[in-house]
Amino acid sequence: MNQVIADLNTEFMNKITQIQKDNPYDEYDINSHRAEWKDVLAIYTVKLSNGNNEADVITLNDEKVNLLKEIFWEMNEISFTKDEESHEEIRIGFASTDRVTVTKVKLHITITGKTANEMADKYNFTQAQREQLLELTDNKYANMWASVIYGSSVGSNDIVLVAASQIGNVGGQPYWSWYGYDSRVEWCACFASWCADQCGYLESGIIPKFSLCSDGVNWFKGKGQWQDKNYEPQAGDLIFFDWGSDGSIDHVGIVERCENGTVYTVEGNSGDACKQQSYPVGSGSIYGYGVPNY
């Protein structure tokens, strides 16, 4: 299940990237209301089991994978529009002053997600199916869904769930603008801070608000909540990178899980997008970890 989810997240991101490649632009924005994975899986479970709680929904085969993919794309629609904005500019040369018209193309990408209840209506779920869906989407099963989606881990799955819900965003506008910037900056730390804010971790002081990776490192070190690159992290730890192994902190992400010697992450501004990545424990690219006191 983890691999199917990862593959769909990648396919989702690739569709957005392809829209950008096929539609040259000067500026772009993304309005994202993507469906939550737990809702997608709850609909999959109810549709597959037909309301029968004893049905096997976890064991996957090609038919079940195709059903899950079908539901995912019915719950997540990607569309786009373009518009042009023209204005006049005065250009001063050595011998003349010219007034020219400059046209900029703006690309607007919209991600529209359907809720579990909307899908229940679409599929004409029976009363038994609706009762099963209501039970599955209860908050008391949050940890169960996190385990299904991300694998078994300890730490905090809340921030992982938030980060993963943003996979596919390109450009980072929701995160750097939330931080207070008027135009694009390198936004990996803004993304990590935004995810923490969605969970209430900024207000509670569990994670700092930072836009410079070095500030994040210094905060965790100052709190005595720091581990070196050989540490096996937990879900929700912040992973910091030093690409050139020169002591300069270049990038930050959020640990999704660690298993079998591999660290799995969700990162903002990874190729200007929110992506899942993975690294060997102890990789030379890893600077170390901030370990929040959840």
NUKOL-864082 format. One record per residue (C-alpha): chain; residue in one letter; y, x negated, z negated; residue number from 1. Coordinates in pm, 1 decimal. Example, Ala and Ser with C-alpha at 12.3 -4.5 7.8 and 13.67 -1.06 7.14 Angstrom:
2
node ch->A; aa->A; yy->-450.0; xx->-1230.0; zz->-780.0; i->1 $
node ch->A; aa->S; yy->-106.0; xx->-1367.0; zz->-714.0; i->2 $
***
This chain:
294
node ch->A; aa->M; yy->0.0; xx->0.0; zz->0.0; i->1 $
node ch->A; aa->N; yy->240.4; xx->-284.2; zz->-85.6; i->2 $
node ch->A; aa->Q; yy->194.2; xx->-436.5; zz->260.2; i->3 $
node ch->A; aa->V; yy->240.2; xx->-105.6; zz->442.0; i->4 $
node ch->A; aa->I; yy->563.6; xx->-47.6; zz->250.9; i->5 $
node ch->A; aa->A; yy->684.9; xx->-400.8; zz->326.2; i->6 $
node ch->A; aa->D; yy->603.7; xx->-354.2; zz->696.6; i->7 $
node ch->A; aa->L; yy->796.5; xx->-26.9; zz->711.4; i->8 $
node ch->A; aa->N; yy->1094.1; xx->-182.4; zz->534.4; i->9 $
node ch->A; aa->T; yy->1094.0; xx->-458.9; zz->796.0; i->10 $
node ch->A; aa->E; yy->1062.7; xx->-207.5; zz->1081.0; i->11 $
node ch->A; aa->F; yy->1351.8; xx->-11.4; zz->932.9; i->12 $
node ch->A; aa->M; yy->1573.2; xx->-321.0; zz->915.6; i->13 $
node ch->A; aa->N; yy->1476.5; xx->-425.1; zz->1269.4; i->14 $
node ch->A; aa->K; yy->1587.4; xx->-87.7; zz->1407.6; i->15 $
node ch->A; aa->I; yy->1933.2; xx->-137.0; zz->1257.6; i->16 $
node ch->A; aa->T; yy->1951.9; xx->-491.6; zz->1390.5; i->17 $
node ch->A; aa->Q; yy->1851.1; xx->-369.9; zz->1738.0; i->18 $
node ch->A; aa->I; yy->2128.2; xx->-107.8; zz->1737.6; i->19 $
node ch->A; aa->Q; yy->2377.1; xx->-384.5; zz->1662.5; i->20 $
node ch->A; aa->K; yy->2238.1; xx->-604.1; zz->1940.0; i->21 $
node ch->A; aa->D; yy->2242.7; xx->-321.4; zz->2194.1; i->22 $
node ch->A; aa->N; yy->2596.0; xx->-211.3; zz->2109.9; i->23 $
node ch->A; aa->P; yy->2848.2; xx->-498.2; zz->2107.1; i->24 $
node ch->A; aa->Y; yy->3124.1; xx->-438.2; zz->1853.9; i->25 $
node ch->A; aa->D; yy->3423.6; xx->-596.4; zz->1684.9; i->26 $
node ch->A; aa->E; yy->3379.0; xx->-419.8; zz->1351.8; i->27 $
node ch->A; aa->Y; yy->3102.1; xx->-210.1; zz->1199.7; i->28 $
node ch->A; aa->D; yy->3010.9; xx->-15.4; zz->888.7; i->29 $
node ch->A; aa->I; yy->2695.7; xx->141.7; zz->749.8; i->30 $
node ch->A; aa->N; yy->2683.8; xx->474.2; zz->566.3; i->31 $
node ch->A; aa->S; yy->2345.5; xx->473.4; zz->395.5; i->32 $
node ch->A; aa->H; yy->2169.7; xx->756.9; zz->213.6; i->33 $
node ch->A; aa->R; yy->1815.8; xx->636.3; zz->259.1; i->34 $
node ch->A; aa->A; yy->1525.2; xx->836.2; zz->113.5; i->35 $
node ch->A; aa->E; yy->1372.0; xx->686.0; zz->-199.3; i->36 $
node ch->A; aa->W; yy->1025.6; xx->535.7; zz->-162.0; i->37 $
node ch->A; aa->K; yy->889.9; xx->732.4; zz->-456.6; i->38 $
node ch->A; aa->D; yy->990.2; xx->1056.2; zz->-279.5; i->39 $
node ch->A; aa->V; yy->827.0; xx->938.8; zz->43.9; i->40 $
node ch->A; aa->L; yy->504.5; xx->857.4; zz->-140.7; i->41 $
node ch->A; aa->A; yy->513.9; xx->1180.8; zz->-339.9; i->42 $
node ch->A; aa->I; yy->538.6; xx->1383.1; zz->-16.8; i->43 $
node ch->A; aa->Y; yy->258.9; xx->1172.1; zz->133.9; i->44 $
node ch->A; aa->T; yy->40.4; xx->1237.2; zz->-171.8; i->45 $
node ch->A; aa->V; yy->97.3; xx->1613.3; zz->-170.0; i->46 $
node ch->A; aa->K; yy->55.2; xx->1651.2; zz->205.9; i->47 $
node ch->A; aa->L; yy->-262.5; xx->1443.1; zz->208.2; i->48 $
node ch->A; aa->S; yy->-418.7; xx->1602.4; zz->-101.0; i->49 $
node ch->A; aa->N; yy->-304.9; xx->1956.5; zz->-18.4; i->50 $
node ch->A; aa->G; yy->-225.1; xx->2000.2; zz->-387.3; i->51 $
node ch->A; aa->N; yy->-564.2; xx->1880.1; zz->-508.5; i->52 $
node ch->A; aa->N; yy->-510.4; xx->1624.5; zz->-786.7; i->53 $
node ch->A; aa->E; yy->-863.8; xx->1488.0; zz->-743.1; i->54 $
node ch->A; aa->A; yy->-809.5; xx->1380.8; zz->-381.2; i->55 $
node ch->A; aa->D; yy->-819.0; xx->1010.0; zz->-292.5; i->56 $
node ch->A; aa->V; yy->-469.9; xx->918.4; zz->-176.6; i->57 $
node ch->A; aa->I; yy->-453.2; xx->548.3; zz->-268.9; i->58 $
node ch->A; aa->T; yy->-735.4; xx->412.4; zz->-51.8; i->59 $
node ch->A; aa->L; yy->-585.0; xx->350.7; zz->290.0; i->60 $
node ch->A; aa->N; yy->-729.4; xx->369.3; zz->639.5; i->61 $
node ch->A; aa->D; yy->-559.9; xx->387.2; zz->979.7; i->62 $
node ch->A; aa->E; yy->-525.0; xx->766.3; zz->964.4; i->63 $
node ch->A; aa->K; yy->-357.4; xx->757.8; zz->623.2; i->64 $
node ch->A; aa->V; yy->-128.3; xx->470.6; zz->721.1; i->65 $
node ch->A; aa->N; yy->-17.5; xx->662.7; zz->1030.5; i->66 $
node ch->A; aa->L; yy->53.0; xx->970.8; zz->816.5; i->67 $
node ch->A; aa->L; yy->261.8; xx->763.3; zz->575.1; i->68 $
node ch->A; aa->K; yy->458.3; xx->611.4; zz->862.6; i->69 $
node ch->A; aa->E; yy->517.0; xx->954.6; zz->1015.4; i->70 $
node ch->A; aa->I; yy->650.9; xx->1089.8; zz->685.2; i->71 $
node ch->A; aa->F; yy->870.0; xx->782.2; zz->630.8; i->72 $
node ch->A; aa->W; yy->1043.6; xx->821.9; zz->966.5; i->73 $
node ch->A; aa->E; yy->1080.1; xx->1197.9; zz->925.0; i->74 $
node ch->A; aa->M; yy->1257.2; xx->1129.6; zz->595.2; i->75 $
node ch->A; aa->N; yy->1479.0; xx->849.0; zz->729.8; i->76 $
node ch->A; aa->E; yy->1693.9; xx->898.5; zz->1038.0; i->77 $
node ch->A; aa->I; yy->1908.6; xx->618.4; zz->1179.6; i->78 $
node ch->A; aa->S; yy->2194.6; xx->717.1; zz->1411.1; i->79 $
node ch->A; aa->F; yy->2514.0; xx->556.8; zz->1532.7; i->80 $
node ch->A; aa->T; yy->2847.3; xx->627.5; zz->1698.5; i->81 $
node ch->A; aa->K; yy->3110.8; xx->403.2; zz->1853.3; i->82 $
node ch->A; aa->D; yy->3483.1; xx->445.8; zz->1889.0; i->83 $
node ch->A; aa->E; yy->3764.9; xx->238.2; zz->2028.9; i->84 $
node ch->A; aa->E; yy->4099.8; xx->166.3; zz->1870.5; i->85 $
node ch->A; aa->S; yy->4383.7; xx->21.5; zz->2078.1; i->86 $
node ch->A; aa->H; yy->4709.1; xx->-135.5; zz->1967.7; i->87 $
node ch->A; aa->E; yy->4977.4; xx->-351.4; zz->2121.3; i->88 $
node ch->A; aa->E; yy->5031.6; xx->-713.6; zz->2030.8; i->89 $
node ch->A; aa->I; yy->5318.8; xx->-945.3; zz->2118.2; i->90 $
node ch->A; aa->R; yy->5206.5; xx->-1287.1; zz->2239.2; i->91 $
node ch->A; aa->I; yy->5465.5; xx->-1562.0; zz->2259.3; i->92 $
node ch->A; aa->G; yy->5413.0; xx->-1843.2; zz->2508.1; i->93 $
node ch->A; aa->F; yy->5619.1; xx->-2146.4; zz->2607.1; i->94 $
node ch->A; aa->A; yy->5806.2; xx->-1966.5; zz->2882.6; i->95 $
node ch->A; aa->S; yy->5755.0; xx->-1597.6; zz->2815.5; i->96 $
node ch->A; aa->T; yy->5679.6; xx->-1325.2; zz->2564.3; i->97 $
node ch->A; aa->D; yy->5416.6; xx->-1074.3; zz->2665.5; i->98 $
node ch->A; aa->R; yy->5320.3; xx->-737.9; zz->2520.3; i->99 $
node ch->A; aa->V; yy->4946.0; xx->-679.2; zz->2559.8; i->100 $
node ch->A; aa->T; yy->4711.7; xx->-395.5; zz->2465.8; i->101 $
node ch->A; aa->V; yy->4416.7; xx->-500.9; zz->2249.6; i->102 $
node ch->A; aa->T; yy->4115.3; xx->-271.9; zz->2214.6; i->103 $
node ch->A; aa->K; yy->3861.7; xx->-305.0; zz->1934.0; i->104 $
node ch->A; aa->V; yy->3520.4; xx->-139.5; zz->1929.8; i->105 $
node ch->A; aa->K; yy->3397.0; xx->-2.0; zz->1598.6; i->106 $
node ch->A; aa->L; yy->3026.1; xx->67.2; zz->1543.1; i->107 $
node ch->A; aa->H; yy->2933.5; xx->323.8; zz->1278.8; i->108 $
node ch->A; aa->I; yy->2567.7; xx->329.6; zz->1166.9; i->109 $
node ch->A; aa->T; yy->2450.5; xx->625.7; zz->960.2; i->110 $
node ch->A; aa->I; yy->2126.0; xx->643.0; zz->763.4; i->111 $
node ch->A; aa->T; yy->2035.8; xx->997.9; zz->664.8; i->112 $
node ch->A; aa->G; yy->1754.5; xx->1048.0; zz->416.7; i->113 $
node ch->A; aa->K; yy->1579.5; xx->1374.4; zz->336.3; i->114 $
node ch->A; aa->T; yy->1493.3; xx->1466.5; zz->-20.6; i->115 $
node ch->A; aa->A; yy->1146.1; xx->1559.4; zz->-143.0; i->116 $
node ch->A; aa->N; yy->1251.7; xx->1924.5; zz->-170.7; i->117 $
node ch->A; aa->E; yy->1381.6; xx->1927.8; zz->187.2; i->118 $
node ch->A; aa->M; yy->1047.8; xx->1793.6; zz->306.9; i->119 $
node ch->A; aa->A; yy->859.4; xx->2052.2; zz->100.7; i->120 $
node ch->A; aa->D; yy->1050.3; xx->2322.1; zz->290.8; i->121 $
node ch->A; aa->K; yy->992.8; xx->2146.2; zz->624.2; i->122 $
node ch->A; aa->Y; yy->616.3; xx->2128.5; zz->563.7; i->123 $
node ch->A; aa->N; yy->600.4; xx->2482.0; zz->416.6; i->124 $
node ch->A; aa->F; yy->429.3; xx->2357.5; zz->101.0; i->125 $
node ch->A; aa->T; yy->234.3; xx->2615.0; zz->-95.5; i->126 $
node ch->A; aa->Q; yy->314.1; xx->2693.9; zz->-458.7; i->127 $
node ch->A; aa->A; yy->34.0; xx->2460.7; zz->-569.8; i->128 $
node ch->A; aa->Q; yy->173.4; xx->2179.6; zz->-355.0; i->129 $
node ch->A; aa->R; yy->526.5; xx->2236.1; zz->-486.9; i->130 $
node ch->A; aa->E; yy->401.2; xx->2222.7; zz->-845.5; i->131 $
node ch->A; aa->Q; yy->219.8; xx->1897.1; zz->-771.7; i->132 $
node ch->A; aa->L; yy->534.0; xx->1755.9; zz->-608.7; i->133 $
node ch->A; aa->L; yy->747.3; xx->1854.4; zz->-908.9; i->134 $
node ch->A; aa->E; yy->505.9; xx->1674.2; zz->-1139.0; i->135 $
node ch->A; aa->L; yy->487.8; xx->1359.4; zz->-923.6; i->136 $
node ch->A; aa->T; yy->866.3; xx->1324.1; zz->-901.9; i->137 $
node ch->A; aa->D; yy->915.6; xx->1354.0; zz->-1277.7; i->138 $
node ch->A; aa->N; yy->1092.6; xx->1051.4; zz->-1425.5; i->139 $
node ch->A; aa->K; yy->801.8; xx->989.2; zz->-1661.5; i->140 $
node ch->A; aa->Y; yy->609.3; xx->846.5; zz->-1363.9; i->141 $
node ch->A; aa->A; yy->878.9; xx->592.6; zz->-1269.0; i->142 $
node ch->A; aa->N; yy->671.2; xx->297.5; zz->-1388.0; i->143 $
node ch->A; aa->M; yy->365.6; xx->425.7; zz->-1202.8; i->144 $
node ch->A; aa->W; yy->559.3; xx->446.0; zz->-876.1; i->145 $
node ch->A; aa->A; yy->706.3; xx->101.8; zz->-934.2; i->146 $
node ch->A; aa->S; yy->355.0; xx->-35.7; zz->-975.9; i->147 $
node ch->A; aa->V; yy->235.0; xx->134.1; zz->-656.5; i->148 $
node ch->A; aa->I; yy->536.5; xx->21.1; zz->-455.4; i->149 $
node ch->A; aa->Y; yy->591.5; xx->-327.1; zz->-591.0; i->150 $
node ch->A; aa->G; yy->268.5; xx->-424.9; zz->-764.3; i->151 $
node ch->A; aa->S; yy->198.6; xx->-488.7; zz->-1129.7; i->152 $
node ch->A; aa->S; yy->467.3; xx->-683.8; zz->-1311.6; i->153 $
node ch->A; aa->V; yy->669.1; xx->-689.8; zz->-1630.0; i->154 $
node ch->A; aa->G; yy->1041.4; xx->-728.5; zz->-1680.8; i->155 $
node ch->A; aa->S; yy->1264.0; xx->-456.0; zz->-1534.3; i->156 $
node ch->A; aa->N; yy->1157.3; xx->-255.8; zz->-1232.8; i->157 $
node ch->A; aa->D; yy->1477.5; xx->-49.5; zz->-1244.3; i->158 $
node ch->A; aa->I; yy->1692.2; xx->-312.4; zz->-1073.3; i->159 $
node ch->A; aa->V; yy->1408.9; xx->-385.7; zz->-828.9; i->160 $
node ch->A; aa->L; yy->1394.7; xx->-18.9; zz->-730.2; i->161 $
node ch->A; aa->V; yy->1770.0; xx->-13.9; zz->-670.9; i->162 $
node ch->A; aa->A; yy->1763.0; xx->-337.6; zz->-469.3; i->163 $
node ch->A; aa->A; yy->1468.4; xx->-224.9; zz->-257.0; i->164 $
node ch->A; aa->S; yy->1640.5; xx->104.1; zz->-177.7; i->165 $
node ch->A; aa->Q; yy->1909.1; xx->-99.9; zz->0.9; i->166 $
node ch->A; aa->I; yy->1672.2; xx->-293.4; zz->228.3; i->167 $
node ch->A; aa->G; yy->1800.2; xx->-266.9; zz->584.0; i->168 $
node ch->A; aa->N; yy->2171.5; xx->-272.5; zz->502.1; i->169 $
node ch->A; aa->V; yy->2347.4; xx->-514.0; zz->732.6; i->170 $
node ch->A; aa->G; yy->2689.4; xx->-662.4; zz->660.7; i->171 $
node ch->A; aa->G; yy->2705.5; xx->-582.9; zz->289.8; i->172 $
node ch->A; aa->Q; yy->3018.4; xx->-366.7; zz->308.4; i->173 $
node ch->A; aa->P; yy->2912.8; xx->-134.4; zz->21.8; i->174 $
node ch->A; aa->Y; yy->2871.7; xx->-432.9; zz->-211.7; i->175 $
node ch->A; aa->W; yy->3168.1; xx->-659.0; zz->-135.0; i->176 $
node ch->A; aa->S; yy->3404.9; xx->-361.5; zz->-115.8; i->177 $
node ch->A; aa->W; yy->3269.8; xx->-232.7; zz->-450.0; i->178 $
node ch->A; aa->Y; yy->3340.6; xx->-575.9; zz->-596.2; i->179 $
node ch->A; aa->G; yy->3702.6; xx->-548.7; zz->-482.5; i->180 $
node ch->A; aa->Y; yy->3719.9; xx->-748.1; zz->-160.0; i->181 $
node ch->A; aa->D; yy->3914.0; xx->-607.1; zz->135.2; i->182 $
node ch->A; aa->S; yy->3704.7; xx->-787.6; zz->396.1; i->183 $
node ch->A; aa->R; yy->3363.5; xx->-949.2; zz->425.5; i->184 $
node ch->A; aa->V; yy->3271.0; xx->-1239.1; zz->198.0; i->185 $
node ch->A; aa->E; yy->2937.2; xx->-1410.1; zz->137.7; i->186 $
node ch->A; aa->W; yy->2791.4; xx->-1118.4; zz->-51.2; i->187 $
node ch->A; aa->C; yy->2456.3; xx->-1211.2; zz->-210.7; i->188 $
node ch->A; aa->A; yy->2605.1; xx->-1224.2; zz->-562.5; i->189 $
node ch->A; aa->C; yy->2807.6; xx->-907.1; zz->-501.5; i->190 $
node ch->A; aa->F; yy->2480.6; xx->-736.7; zz->-408.7; i->191 $
node ch->A; aa->A; yy->2301.4; xx->-855.8; zz->-724.1; i->192 $
node ch->A; aa->S; yy->2598.3; xx->-743.0; zz->-935.8; i->193 $
node ch->A; aa->W; yy->2611.4; xx->-404.3; zz->-760.4; i->194 $
node ch->A; aa->C; yy->2239.6; xx->-346.2; zz->-826.0; i->195 $
node ch->A; aa->A; yy->2288.8; xx->-436.9; zz->-1192.9; i->196 $
node ch->A; aa->D; yy->2580.9; xx->-195.3; zz->-1216.4; i->197 $
node ch->A; aa->Q; yy->2369.8; xx->90.9; zz->-1078.6; i->198 $
node ch->A; aa->C; yy->2131.9; xx->36.6; zz->-1372.2; i->199 $
node ch->A; aa->G; yy->2405.8; xx->10.4; zz->-1635.1; i->200 $
node ch->A; aa->Y; yy->2333.5; xx->-359.2; zz->-1692.7; i->201 $
node ch->A; aa->L; yy->2694.6; xx->-470.3; zz->-1638.3; i->202 $
node ch->A; aa->E; yy->2830.1; xx->-226.7; zz->-1894.4; i->203 $
node ch->A; aa->S; yy->2561.8; xx->-323.1; zz->-2147.7; i->204 $
node ch->A; aa->G; yy->2622.1; xx->-694.8; zz->-2090.3; i->205 $
node ch->A; aa->I; yy->2265.4; xx->-768.1; zz->-1979.3; i->206 $
node ch->A; aa->I; yy->2377.8; xx->-912.3; zz->-1643.6; i->207 $
node ch->A; aa->P; yy->2726.2; xx->-1044.0; zz->-1559.5; i->208 $
node ch->A; aa->K; yy->2945.8; xx->-931.1; zz->-1272.4; i->209 $
node ch->A; aa->F; yy->2981.5; xx->-1234.4; zz->-1046.5; i->210 $
node ch->A; aa->S; yy->3062.2; xx->-1312.7; zz->-684.8; i->211 $
node ch->A; aa->L; yy->3005.5; xx->-1689.2; zz->-705.5; i->212 $
node ch->A; aa->C; yy->2645.4; xx->-1797.1; zz->-758.4; i->213 $
node ch->A; aa->S; yy->2758.2; xx->-2085.2; zz->-981.4; i->214 $
node ch->A; aa->D; yy->2926.7; xx->-1837.9; zz->-1218.3; i->215 $
node ch->A; aa->G; yy->2599.8; xx->-1647.6; zz->-1253.3; i->216 $
node ch->A; aa->V; yy->2407.3; xx->-1966.7; zz->-1325.9; i->217 $
node ch->A; aa->N; yy->2660.8; xx->-2078.4; zz->-1586.5; i->218 $
node ch->A; aa->W; yy->2650.6; xx->-1739.4; zz->-1759.0; i->219 $
node ch->A; aa->F; yy->2271.9; xx->-1741.1; zz->-1795.5; i->220 $
node ch->A; aa->K; yy->2266.6; xx->-2104.6; zz->-1904.3; i->221 $
node ch->A; aa->G; yy->2536.5; xx->-2033.4; zz->-2161.0; i->222 $
node ch->A; aa->K; yy->2326.8; xx->-1749.2; zz->-2302.3; i->223 $
node ch->A; aa->G; yy->2015.3; xx->-1966.1; zz->-2321.5; i->224 $
node ch->A; aa->Q; yy->1851.4; xx->-1734.8; zz->-2065.8; i->225 $
node ch->A; aa->W; yy->1767.2; xx->-1990.8; zz->-1800.4; i->226 $
node ch->A; aa->Q; yy->1438.1; xx->-2119.4; zz->-1655.0; i->227 $
node ch->A; aa->D; yy->1379.1; xx->-2396.7; zz->-1402.1; i->228 $
node ch->A; aa->K; yy->1216.6; xx->-2357.4; zz->-1061.3; i->229 $
node ch->A; aa->N; yy->861.6; xx->-2406.4; zz->-1193.5; i->230 $
node ch->A; aa->Y; yy->883.4; xx->-2091.0; zz->-1407.2; i->231 $
node ch->A; aa->E; yy->672.9; xx->-1791.4; zz->-1299.5; i->232 $
node ch->A; aa->P; yy->934.7; xx->-1515.0; zz->-1299.5; i->233 $
node ch->A; aa->Q; yy->914.3; xx->-1148.6; zz->-1390.1; i->234 $
node ch->A; aa->A; yy->1041.1; xx->-844.0; zz->-1202.6; i->235 $
node ch->A; aa->G; yy->1417.4; xx->-820.2; zz->-1240.3; i->236 $
node ch->A; aa->D; yy->1483.6; xx->-1189.6; zz->-1298.0; i->237 $
node ch->A; aa->L; yy->1761.8; xx->-1336.4; zz->-1084.2; i->238 $
node ch->A; aa->I; yy->1650.7; xx->-1620.4; zz->-858.3; i->239 $
node ch->A; aa->F; yy->1907.1; xx->-1883.8; zz->-755.6; i->240 $
node ch->A; aa->F; yy->1866.3; xx->-2115.9; zz->-458.2; i->241 $
node ch->A; aa->D; yy->1976.5; xx->-2466.5; zz->-363.7; i->242 $
node ch->A; aa->W; yy->1897.4; xx->-2492.6; zz->7.2; i->243 $
node ch->A; aa->G; yy->1988.2; xx->-2859.8; zz->41.1; i->244 $
node ch->A; aa->S; yy->1843.8; xx->-2978.1; zz->-292.3; i->245 $
node ch->A; aa->D; yy->2184.5; xx->-3131.8; zz->-361.0; i->246 $
node ch->A; aa->G; yy->2263.0; xx->-2949.5; zz->-684.2; i->247 $
node ch->A; aa->S; yy->2482.4; xx->-2690.7; zz->-511.1; i->248 $
node ch->A; aa->I; yy->2392.8; xx->-2326.5; zz->-582.1; i->249 $
node ch->A; aa->D; yy->2392.8; xx->-2151.8; zz->-245.2; i->250 $
node ch->A; aa->H; yy->2232.1; xx->-1810.4; zz->-285.4; i->251 $
node ch->A; aa->V; yy->2094.9; xx->-1553.2; zz->-531.4; i->252 $
node ch->A; aa->G; yy->1835.9; xx->-1276.2; zz->-510.5; i->253 $
node ch->A; aa->I; yy->1639.2; xx->-1039.6; zz->-732.7; i->254 $
node ch->A; aa->V; yy->1274.0; xx->-1106.5; zz->-815.4; i->255 $
node ch->A; aa->E; yy->1049.6; xx->-820.9; zz->-707.4; i->256 $
node ch->A; aa->R; yy->729.5; xx->-966.9; zz->-849.5; i->257 $
node ch->A; aa->C; yy->532.4; xx->-1289.2; zz->-886.2; i->258 $
node ch->A; aa->E; yy->161.3; xx->-1305.5; zz->-813.3; i->259 $
node ch->A; aa->N; yy->-94.0; xx->-1559.9; zz->-694.5; i->260 $
node ch->A; aa->G; yy->162.2; xx->-1840.0; zz->-696.5; i->261 $
node ch->A; aa->T; yy->414.3; xx->-1656.1; zz->-477.7; i->262 $
node ch->A; aa->V; yy->755.2; xx->-1519.6; zz->-576.8; i->263 $
node ch->A; aa->Y; yy->857.7; xx->-1203.8; zz->-390.8; i->264 $
node ch->A; aa->T; yy->1227.8; xx->-1118.0; zz->-377.1; i->265 $
node ch->A; aa->V; yy->1486.1; xx->-870.6; zz->-252.9; i->266 $
node ch->A; aa->E; yy->1803.5; xx->-1048.9; zz->-139.0; i->267 $
node ch->A; aa->G; yy->2143.8; xx->-946.2; zz->-15.1; i->268 $
node ch->A; aa->N; yy->2310.1; xx->-1150.2; zz->259.2; i->269 $
node ch->A; aa->S; yy->1981.8; xx->-1291.3; zz->384.0; i->270 $
node ch->A; aa->G; yy->2084.0; xx->-1334.2; zz->746.5; i->271 $
node ch->A; aa->D; yy->2368.3; xx->-1088.0; zz->667.3; i->272 $
node ch->A; aa->A; yy->2116.2; xx->-819.7; zz->563.3; i->273 $
node ch->A; aa->C; yy->1924.3; xx->-691.5; zz->263.9; i->274 $
node ch->A; aa->K; yy->1572.6; xx->-827.7; zz->308.7; i->275 $
node ch->A; aa->Q; yy->1248.0; xx->-898.2; zz->128.5; i->276 $
node ch->A; aa->Q; yy->1150.7; xx->-1265.7; zz->115.4; i->277 $
node ch->A; aa->S; yy->883.8; xx->-1479.2; zz->-51.1; i->278 $
node ch->A; aa->Y; yy->855.5; xx->-1838.9; zz->-175.0; i->279 $
node ch->A; aa->P; yy->591.3; xx->-2054.9; zz->-344.0; i->280 $
node ch->A; aa->V; yy->640.6; xx->-2096.8; zz->-717.6; i->281 $
node ch->A; aa->G; yy->821.6; xx->-2428.8; zz->-765.2; i->282 $
node ch->A; aa->S; yy->962.6; xx->-2433.7; zz->-410.1; i->283 $
node ch->A; aa->G; yy->1220.3; xx->-2706.0; zz->-354.1; i->284 $
node ch->A; aa->S; yy->1465.1; xx->-2437.5; zz->-236.3; i->285 $
node ch->A; aa->I; yy->1464.6; xx->-2268.4; zz->-577.3; i->286 $
node ch->A; aa->Y; yy->1733.9; xx->-2389.6; zz->-817.6; i->287 $
node ch->A; aa->G; yy->1614.2; xx->-2178.9; zz->-1112.0; i->288 $
node ch->A; aa->Y; yy->1615.6; xx->-1835.1; zz->-1270.6; i->289 $
node ch->A; aa->G; yy->1847.8; xx->-1624.8; zz->-1480.0; i->290 $
node ch->A; aa->V; yy->1628.8; xx->-1425.6; zz->-1719.7; i->291 $
node ch->A; aa->P; yy->1811.3; xx->-1111.4; zz->-1840.4; i->292 $
node ch->A; aa->N; yy->1731.4; xx->-981.7; zz->-2188.5; i->293 $
node ch->A; aa->Y; yy->1621.4; xx->-634.3; zz->-2079.6; i->294 $
***
